[in-house]
């Protein structure tokens, strides 16, 4: 760094630093704005959805597991129905999980 010996040199250096500070401040504000946009819930959901869509194996796996889960819930409703008994609820949950796993394995 050069040694500043005169007042005009000092003023020039101050102006350069102020200009640099202004530019860096604008860049920082833009970065914060970008981060804020990226962290909005709707953007997080959109990005996750795009990522899931771009992976065909993952989409197939999600669909198969969804069908298995829906079938398990349906089997629980048919076999157990609605009850307040905790043991029957537990049995219904077990039926739901077993059916969902069987369907997911078959597909």
DSSP file (Angstrom, degrees, kcal/mol; ACC not computed):
  #  RESIDUE AA STRUCTURE BP1 BP2  ACC     N-H-->O    O-->H-N    N-H-->O    O-->H-N    TCO  KAPPA ALPHA  PHI   PSI    X-CA   Y-CA   Z-CA
    1    1 A X              0   0    0      0, 0.0     2,-0.1     0, 0.0     0, 0.0   0.000 360.0 360.0 360.0 139.5    0.0    0.0    0.0
    2    2 A X        -     0   0    0      1,-0.1     2,-0.4     0, 0.0     0, 0.0  -0.410 360.0-114.7 -75.8 150.4    1.3    3.4   -0.9
    3    3 A X        -     0   0    0     -2,-0.1     2,-0.6     1,-0.0    -1,-0.1  -0.720  26.7-134.6 -83.8 133.2    2.0    6.0    1.8
    4    4 A X        +     0   0    0     -2,-0.4     3,-0.0     1,-0.1    -1,-0.0  -0.793  34.2 162.8 -93.5 123.0   -0.3    9.0    1.6
    5    5 A X        +     0   0    0     -2,-0.6     2,-0.3     1,-0.0    -1,-0.1   0.635  54.1  51.7-114.9 -20.4    1.6   12.3    1.9
    6    6 A X  S  > S-     0   0    0      1,-0.1     4,-2.0     0, 0.0     5,-0.1  -0.814  77.1-119.6-122.2 161.3   -0.7   15.0    0.6
    7    7 A X  H  > S+     0   0    0     -2,-0.3     4,-2.7     2,-0.2     5,-0.2   0.907 113.4  52.2 -64.2 -44.0   -4.3   16.0    1.3
    8    8 A X  H  > S+     0   0    0      1,-0.2     4,-2.5     2,-0.2    -1,-0.2   0.890 109.2  51.0 -61.6 -36.6   -5.5   15.4   -2.3
    9    9 A X  H  > S+     0   0    0      2,-0.2     4,-2.4     1,-0.2    -1,-0.2   0.910 111.0  48.8 -63.5 -40.7   -4.0   11.9   -2.2
   10   10 A X  H  X S+     0   0    0     -4,-2.0     4,-2.4     2,-0.2    -2,-0.2   0.913 111.2  49.1 -63.7 -43.8   -5.9   11.3    1.1
   11   11 A X  H  X S+     0   0    0     -4,-2.7     4,-2.4     2,-0.2    -2,-0.2   0.907 111.2  50.0 -63.8 -41.6   -9.1   12.6   -0.4
   12   12 A X  H  X S+     0   0    0     -4,-2.5     4,-2.4     2,-0.2    -2,-0.2   0.916 111.5  48.4 -62.1 -42.6   -8.7   10.4   -3.4
   13   13 A X  H  X S+     0   0    0     -4,-2.4     4,-2.5     2,-0.2    -2,-0.2   0.898 110.5  51.2 -65.6 -39.7   -8.1    7.3   -1.2
   14   14 A X  H  X S+     0   0    0     -4,-2.4     4,-2.6     2,-0.2    -2,-0.2   0.920 110.7  48.9 -62.3 -44.1  -11.1    8.2    0.9
   15   15 A X  H  X S+     0   0    0     -4,-2.4     4,-2.5     2,-0.2    -2,-0.2   0.904 110.7  50.7 -62.8 -41.8  -13.3    8.4   -2.2
   16   16 A X  H  X S+     0   0    0     -4,-2.4     4,-2.5     1,-0.2    -2,-0.2   0.929 112.6  46.1 -61.0 -45.4  -11.9    5.1   -3.5
   17   17 A X  H  X S+     0   0    0     -4,-2.5     4,-2.6     2,-0.2    -2,-0.2   0.884 112.0  50.5 -67.1 -38.6  -12.7    3.4   -0.2
   18   18 A X  H  X S+     0   0    0     -4,-2.6     4,-2.4     2,-0.2    -1,-0.2   0.904 111.5  48.9 -64.7 -40.5  -16.2    5.0    0.0
   19   19 A X  H  X S+     0   0    0     -4,-2.5     4,-2.4     2,-0.2    -2,-0.2   0.919 112.6  48.0 -63.0 -44.2  -16.9    3.8   -3.5
   20   20 A X  H  X S+     0   0    0     -4,-2.5     4,-2.6     1,-0.2    -2,-0.2   0.910 111.5  50.4 -62.4 -42.8  -15.7    0.3   -2.7
   21   21 A X  H  X S+     0   0    0     -4,-2.6     4,-2.3     2,-0.2    -2,-0.2   0.907 110.0  50.1 -62.9 -42.6  -17.8    0.3    0.5
   22   22 A X  H  X S+     0   0    0     -4,-2.4     4,-2.2     2,-0.2    -2,-0.2   0.929 112.3  47.0 -62.0 -46.2  -20.9    1.3   -1.4
   23   23 A X  H  X S+     0   0    0     -4,-2.4     4,-2.3     1,-0.2    -2,-0.2   0.915 113.0  48.2 -63.0 -43.5  -20.4   -1.4   -4.0
   24   24 A X  H  X S+     0   0    0     -4,-2.6     4,-2.4     1,-0.2    -1,-0.2   0.876 110.1  52.8 -65.6 -36.7  -19.7   -4.1   -1.4
   25   25 A X  H  X S+     0   0    0     -4,-2.3     4,-2.4     2,-0.2    -1,-0.2   0.911 109.3  48.9 -64.1 -42.7  -22.8   -3.0    0.5
   26   26 A X  H  X S+     0   0    0     -4,-2.2     4,-2.2     2,-0.2    -2,-0.2   0.908 111.8  49.0 -63.8 -41.7  -25.0   -3.3   -2.6
   27   27 A X  H  X S+     0   0    0     -4,-2.3     4,-2.3     2,-0.2    -2,-0.2   0.900 110.8  50.8 -63.4 -40.5  -23.5   -6.8   -3.3
   28   28 A X  H  X S+     0   0    0     -4,-2.4     4,-2.4     2,-0.2    -2,-0.2   0.910 109.6  49.8 -63.8 -42.8  -24.2   -7.8    0.3
   29   29 A X  H  X S+     0   0    0     -4,-2.4     4,-2.4     2,-0.2    -1,-0.2   0.903 110.6  50.5 -62.8 -41.2  -27.9   -6.5    0.1
   30   30 A X  H  X S+     0   0    0     -4,-2.2     4,-2.5     2,-0.2    -2,-0.2   0.905 109.7  50.8 -62.9 -40.9  -28.3   -8.5   -3.2
   31   31 A X  H  X S+     0   0    0     -4,-2.3     4,-2.6     2,-0.2    -2,-0.2   0.924 110.8  48.2 -62.7 -44.1  -26.9  -11.6   -1.5
   32   32 A X  H  X S+     0   0    0     -4,-2.4     4,-2.6     1,-0.2    -1,-0.2   0.896 111.0  51.2 -63.0 -39.8  -29.3  -11.2    1.4
   33   33 A X  H  X S+     0   0    0     -4,-2.4     4,-2.3     2,-0.2    -2,-0.2   0.919 111.1  48.2 -62.6 -43.7  -32.2  -10.7   -0.9
   34   34 A X  H  X S+     0   0    0     -4,-2.5     4,-2.3     2,-0.2    -2,-0.2   0.911 112.2  48.5 -63.4 -43.3  -31.2  -13.9   -2.8
   35   35 A X  H  X S+     0   0    0     -4,-2.6     4,-1.6     1,-0.2    -2,-0.2   0.916 110.4  51.9 -63.7 -42.3  -30.9  -15.9    0.4
   36   36 A X  H  < S+     0   0    0     -4,-2.6     4,-0.4     1,-0.2    -2,-0.2   0.901 110.5  48.1 -60.6 -41.8  -34.3  -14.6    1.5
   37   37 A X  H >< S+     0   0    0     -4,-2.3     3,-1.0     1,-0.2     6,-0.2   0.903 110.9  51.6 -64.5 -40.9  -35.9  -15.7   -1.7
   38   38 A X  H 3< S+     0   0    0     -4,-2.3    -1,-0.2     1,-0.2    -2,-0.2   0.778 109.3  50.1 -68.2 -26.3  -34.3  -19.1   -1.5
   39   39 A X  T 3< S+     0   0    0     -4,-1.6    -1,-0.2    -5,-0.1    -2,-0.2   0.417  78.7 116.7 -95.5   1.7  -35.6  -19.7    2.0
   40   40 A X  S <> S-     0   0    0     -3,-1.0     4,-2.3    -4,-0.4     3,-0.4  -0.493  73.6-123.4 -67.5 139.6  -39.2  -18.8    1.4
   41   41 A X  H  > S+     0   0    0      1,-0.2     4,-2.5     2,-0.2     5,-0.2   0.867 109.2  52.9 -55.0 -40.8  -41.4  -21.9    2.0
   42   42 A X  H  > S+     0   0    0      1,-0.2     4,-2.5     2,-0.2    -1,-0.2   0.895 110.5  47.6 -65.2 -37.8  -42.9  -21.8   -1.5
   43   43 A X  H  > S+     0   0    0     -3,-0.4     4,-2.6    -6,-0.2    -1,-0.2   0.873 110.3  52.0 -70.4 -36.2  -39.5  -21.7   -3.1
   44   44 A X  H  X S+     0   0    0     -4,-2.3     4,-2.2     2,-0.2    -2,-0.2   0.920 112.0  46.7 -62.9 -42.6  -38.3  -24.6   -0.9
   45   45 A X  H  X S+     0   0    0     -4,-2.5     4,-2.8    -5,-0.2    -2,-0.2   0.928 112.7  49.5 -65.0 -45.1  -41.3  -26.6   -1.9
   46   46 A X  H  X S+     0   0    0     -4,-2.5     4,-2.6     1,-0.2     5,-0.2   0.932 112.3  47.2 -59.7 -46.5  -40.8  -25.8   -5.6
   47   47 A X  H  X S+     0   0    0     -4,-2.6     4,-2.1     1,-0.2    -1,-0.2   0.899 113.3  48.1 -64.2 -40.5  -37.1  -26.7   -5.5
   48   48 A X  H  X S+     0   0    0     -4,-2.2     4,-2.4    -5,-0.2    -1,-0.2   0.916 111.6  50.3 -65.0 -42.5  -37.8  -30.0   -3.7
   49   49 A X  H  X S+     0   0    0     -4,-2.8     4,-2.6     1,-0.2    -2,-0.2   0.919 110.5  49.4 -62.5 -43.8  -40.6  -30.9   -6.1
   50   50 A X  H  X S+     0   0    0     -4,-2.6     4,-1.9     1,-0.2    -1,-0.2   0.896 111.0  50.6 -61.3 -39.7  -38.3  -30.2   -9.1
   51   51 A X  H  < S+     0   0    0     -4,-2.1     4,-0.5     2,-0.2    -2,-0.2   0.903 111.5  47.2 -65.7 -40.9  -35.6  -32.4   -7.5
   52   52 A X  H >< S+     0   0    0     -4,-2.4     3,-1.2     1,-0.2     7,-0.4   0.917 111.4  50.9 -66.5 -43.0  -38.1  -35.2   -6.9
   53   53 A X  H 3< S+     0   0    0     -4,-2.6    -1,-0.2     1,-0.3    -2,-0.2   0.851 103.7  59.1 -63.6 -34.6  -39.4  -35.0  -10.5
   54   54 A X  T 3< S+     0   0    0     -4,-1.9     2,-0.7    -5,-0.2    -1,-0.3   0.629  97.1  66.7 -73.1 -11.6  -35.9  -35.1  -12.0
   55   55 A X    <>  -     0   0    0     -3,-1.2     4,-1.9    -4,-0.5     3,-0.4  -0.872  64.5-172.0-112.0  98.9  -35.2  -38.5  -10.3
   56   56 A X  H  > S+     0   0    0     -2,-0.7     4,-2.4     1,-0.2     5,-0.2   0.846  84.1  54.8 -62.3 -35.9  -37.5  -41.1  -12.0
   57   57 A X  H  > S+     0   0    0      1,-0.2     4,-2.3     2,-0.2    -1,-0.2   0.886 108.6  49.3 -64.1 -36.9  -36.6  -43.9   -9.5
   58   58 A X  H  > S+     0   0    0     -3,-0.4     4,-2.6     2,-0.2    -1,-0.2   0.896 109.7  50.9 -68.5 -40.5  -37.6  -41.7   -6.6
   59   59 A X  H  X S+     0   0    0     -4,-1.9     4,-2.5    -7,-0.4    -2,-0.2   0.934 111.7  47.8 -62.3 -45.8  -40.9  -40.8   -8.2
   60   60 A X  H  X S+     0   0    0     -4,-2.4     4,-2.7     1,-0.2     5,-0.2   0.918 112.2  49.7 -60.9 -44.1  -41.7  -44.4   -8.8
   61   61 A X  H  X S+     0   0    0     -4,-2.3     4,-2.6     1,-0.2     5,-0.2   0.903 111.1  48.7 -62.5 -42.2  -40.7  -45.3   -5.2
   62   62 A X  H  X S+     0   0    0     -4,-2.6     4,-2.4     2,-0.2    -1,-0.2   0.916 113.0  47.6 -64.6 -43.0  -42.9  -42.5   -3.8
   63   63 A X  H  X S+     0   0    0     -4,-2.5     4,-2.5     2,-0.2    -2,-0.2   0.935 113.4  47.4 -64.3 -46.3  -45.9  -43.6   -5.9
   64   64 A X  H  X S+     0   0    0     -4,-2.7     4,-2.5     1,-0.2    -2,-0.2   0.927 114.3  46.3 -62.4 -45.4  -45.5  -47.2   -4.9
   65   65 A X  H  X S+     0   0    0     -4,-2.6     4,-2.6    -5,-0.2    -1,-0.2   0.875 111.3  53.0 -66.2 -35.6  -45.1  -46.4   -1.2
   66   66 A X  H  X S+     0   0    0     -4,-2.4     4,-2.6    -5,-0.2    -2,-0.2   0.915 110.4  46.9 -63.4 -43.1  -48.1  -44.0   -1.4
   67   67 A X  H  X S+     0   0    0     -4,-2.5     4,-2.5     2,-0.2    -2,-0.2   0.915 112.8  50.3 -64.6 -42.1  -50.3  -46.8   -3.0
   68   68 A X  H  X S+     0   0    0     -4,-2.5     4,-2.3     2,-0.2    -2,-0.2   0.910 111.8  47.4 -61.5 -42.7  -49.1  -49.2   -0.3
   69   69 A X  H  X S+     0   0    0     -4,-2.6     4,-2.5     2,-0.2    -2,-0.2   0.914 111.8  49.7 -65.7 -43.2  -49.9  -46.8    2.5
   70   70 A X  H  X S+     0   0    0     -4,-2.6     4,-2.3     1,-0.2    -2,-0.2   0.906 111.9  48.8 -62.6 -40.9  -53.3  -46.0    1.1
   71   71 A X  H  X S+     0   0    0     -4,-2.5     4,-2.7     2,-0.2    -1,-0.2   0.897 110.2  51.8 -65.2 -40.1  -54.0  -49.7    0.8
   72   72 A X  H  X S+     0   0    0     -4,-2.3     4,-2.2     2,-0.2    -2,-0.2   0.906 110.4  47.8 -62.6 -42.2  -52.8  -50.3    4.4
   73   73 A X  H  X S+     0   0    0     -4,-2.5     4,-2.3     2,-0.2    -2,-0.2   0.916 112.4  49.4 -64.2 -42.7  -55.1  -47.5    5.6
   74   74 A X  H  X S+     0   0    0     -4,-2.3     4,-2.3     1,-0.2    -2,-0.2   0.915 110.5  50.1 -62.8 -43.5  -58.0  -49.0    3.7
   75   75 A X  H  X S+     0   0    0     -4,-2.7     4,-2.9     1,-0.2     5,-0.3   0.896 110.1  51.1 -61.9 -40.4  -57.3  -52.5    5.1
   76   76 A X  H  X>S+     0   0    0     -4,-2.2     4,-2.6     1,-0.2     5,-1.4   0.921 110.7  48.0 -62.8 -43.9  -57.2  -51.1    8.6
   77   77 A X  H  <5S+     0   0    0     -4,-2.3    -2,-0.2     3,-0.2    -1,-0.2   0.896 115.6  44.8 -64.7 -39.3  -60.6  -49.3    8.1
   78   78 A X  H  <5S+     0   0    0     -4,-2.3    -2,-0.2    -5,-0.2    -1,-0.2   0.940 122.8  34.1 -70.9 -46.7  -62.2  -52.5    6.7
   79   79 A X  H  <5S+     0   0    0     -4,-2.9    -2,-0.2    -5,-0.2    -3,-0.2   0.887 136.2  18.1 -78.4 -39.9  -60.8  -54.9    9.2
   80   80 A X  T  <5S-     0   0    0     -4,-2.6    -3,-0.2    -5,-0.3    -2,-0.1   0.815  83.1-168.7-103.4 -38.6  -60.8  -52.8   12.4
   81   81 A X      < -     0   0    0     -5,-1.4     2,-0.5    -4,-0.1    -1,-0.1  -0.427  51.3 -35.5  76.3-158.0  -63.1  -49.9   11.7
   82   82 A X  S    S+     0   0    0     -2,-0.1     2,-0.3    -5,-0.1     7,-0.0  -0.878  73.5 160.1-103.8 134.0  -63.1  -47.0   14.1
   83   83 A X        -     0   0    0     -2,-0.5    -2,-0.0     2,-0.1    -3,-0.0  -0.948  42.5-146.6-146.4 162.3  -62.6  -47.8   17.8
   84   84 A X        +     0   0    0     -2,-0.3     2,-0.4     5,-0.0    -1,-0.1   0.497  68.0 109.8-106.3  -9.7  -61.6  -46.1   21.0
   85   85 A X     >  -     0   0    0      1,-0.2     4,-2.3     2,-0.0     5,-0.2  -0.535  62.8-147.1 -70.3 123.8  -59.9  -49.2   22.4
   86   86 A X  H  > S+     0   0    0     -2,-0.4     4,-2.3     1,-0.2    -1,-0.2   0.858  96.9  52.0 -62.6 -36.1  -56.1  -48.7   22.5
   87   87 A X  H  > S+     0   0    0      2,-0.2     4,-2.5     1,-0.2    -1,-0.2   0.905 110.7  47.4 -68.1 -39.5  -55.3  -52.4   21.8
   88   88 A X  H  > S+     0   0    0      2,-0.2     4,-2.5     1,-0.2    -2,-0.2   0.886 110.9  52.3 -67.3 -37.8  -57.6  -52.4   18.8
   89   89 A X  H  X S+     0   0    0     -4,-2.3     4,-2.4     2,-0.2    -2,-0.2   0.918 109.9  49.0 -62.1 -42.5  -56.0  -49.2   17.6
   90   90 A X  H  X S+     0   0    0     -4,-2.3     4,-2.4     2,-0.2    -2,-0.2   0.917 110.9  49.7 -62.6 -44.2  -52.6  -50.8   18.0
   91   91 A X  H  X S+     0   0    0     -4,-2.5     4,-2.5     1,-0.2    -2,-0.2   0.905 110.6  50.7 -60.8 -41.7  -53.7  -53.9   16.1
   92   92 A X  H  X S+     0   0    0     -4,-2.5     4,-2.5     2,-0.2    -2,-0.2   0.895 109.3  50.5 -62.9 -40.8  -55.1  -51.6   13.3
   93   93 A X  H  X S+     0   0    0     -4,-2.4     4,-2.4     2,-0.2    -2,-0.2   0.911 110.5  49.3 -63.5 -42.3  -51.8  -49.8   13.1
   94   94 A X  H  X S+     0   0    0     -4,-2.4     4,-2.7     2,-0.2     5,-0.2   0.922 111.2  49.5 -63.5 -43.9  -49.9  -53.1   12.8
   95   95 A X  H  X S+     0   0    0     -4,-2.5     4,-2.6     1,-0.2     5,-0.3   0.925 110.5  51.5 -59.3 -44.8  -52.3  -54.3   10.0
   96   96 A X  H  X S+     0   0    0     -4,-2.5     4,-2.2     1,-0.2    -2,-0.2   0.923 112.6  44.3 -59.0 -46.8  -51.8  -51.0    8.2
   97   97 A X  H  X S+     0   0    0     -4,-2.4     4,-2.5     2,-0.2     5,-0.2   0.916 113.7  49.7 -66.8 -44.1  -48.0  -51.2    8.3
   98   98 A X  H  X S+     0   0    0     -4,-2.7     4,-2.4     1,-0.2    -2,-0.2   0.933 113.6  45.3 -62.7 -46.2  -47.9  -54.9    7.3
   99   99 A X  H  X S+     0   0    0     -4,-2.6     4,-2.5    -5,-0.2     5,-0.2   0.915 112.3  51.7 -64.2 -42.7  -50.3  -54.4    4.4
  100  100 A X  H  X S+     0   0    0     -4,-2.2     4,-2.2    -5,-0.3    -1,-0.2   0.910 111.6  46.9 -61.3 -42.5  -48.4  -51.3    3.2
  101  101 A X  H  X S+     0   0    0     -4,-2.5     4,-2.3     2,-0.2    -1,-0.2   0.910 111.7  50.6 -66.6 -41.8  -45.0  -53.1    3.3
  102  102 A X  H  X S+     0   0    0     -4,-2.4     4,-1.9     2,-0.2    -2,-0.2   0.924 112.7  46.1 -62.1 -44.1  -46.4  -56.1    1.4
  103  103 A X  H  X S+     0   0    0     -4,-2.5     4,-1.5     1,-0.2    -1,-0.2   0.911 112.6  50.3 -65.2 -42.2  -47.9  -53.9   -1.3
  104  104 A X  H  < S+     0   0    0     -4,-2.2    -1,-0.2    -5,-0.2    -2,-0.2   0.866 110.9  49.3 -65.6 -35.9  -44.7  -51.9   -1.6
  105  105 A X  H  < S+     0   0    0     -4,-2.3    -1,-0.2     1,-0.2    -2,-0.2   0.871 109.1  52.2 -70.6 -36.5  -42.6  -55.1   -1.9
  106  106 A X  H  <        0   0    0     -4,-1.9    -1,-0.2     1,-0.2    -2,-0.2   0.823 360.0 360.0 -69.3 -31.1  -44.8  -56.6   -4.6
  107  107 A X     <        0   0    0     -4,-1.5    -1,-0.2    -5,-0.1    -2,-0.2   0.475 360.0 360.0 -81.2 360.0  -44.6  -53.5   -6.8
